[in-house]
Amino acid sequence: MASISAEKTSAIQEIFSRGKAIIGVVHCEPFPGSPNYRGKSINQIMDVALSDAQAYLSGGVHGLIIENHGDVPFSKPEDIGYETAAFMSVITDRIKKEFGCPLGINVLANAAIPALATALAGGADFVRVNQWANAYIANEGFIEGAAAKALRYRAQLRAEHIKVFADSHVKHGSHAIVADRTITELTRDVDFFQADAVIATGQRTGDSATMDEIDEIRAATSLPLLVGSGVTPDNICQILQRTQGVIVASTLKYGGVWWNQVEPERVKHFMSVAQAELGE
């Protein structure tokens, strides 16, 4: 398939110094301003995030994404308060100083500009943006692609070193608006709008993309491909045979539930299964 964007070095190799990467998600507890915030101090919220980061990294995970998942139900980008980026920046900076590992930022929902600001302030290496090109109907309502505004904002910050990991055919919504476009075309749109890596997902948190969908996305772009939901010890090897990495959380939590803390033994078991495809 003909190239549709300028050739670039692999963002996975550049950030993680390896060909394939396992990335754990630090689901931060609710921040001030969100419905489930109950008055915890930044230090209390920080302690939980640091504990999860430690559990991931001691188990062998290669990097982390910091996410405001406790703020559910999520606001649309224009409705997210400044306090969210402020709290996430403090936590990101602390995790970076404590562990020195590769870090990403995902501000939900689809808040690419707050994510870039947080990444620059906290020393993160990349942001995840769920809807980078096109538009769709999400749980939060109508969500437009963030690429045009986000790339201009990144340029204003002189933060081109912060990479963009963008979802293709993202979970938690309907693509009826662009139903006349195939997954191949949607993926190529993400590539054309200058993302640095592409993420395949299932229908919702904890739901895996099918191998057929992963293969279709893989065939559509030369960008690094990751799977961003539903990765388990049962499918990790099959997924890594097709991709450059995974973003994983729920299956590594106590009880396999996203809102619980990370269980160290689950991380160690997961990584031991993945070793065969990581070349370690």
Summary of the structure (lengths in Angstrom):
residues: 280
radius of gyration: 17.2
end to end distance: 31.7
largest distance: 53.4
contacts: 1008
relative contact order: 0.15
helix: 42%
strand: 18%
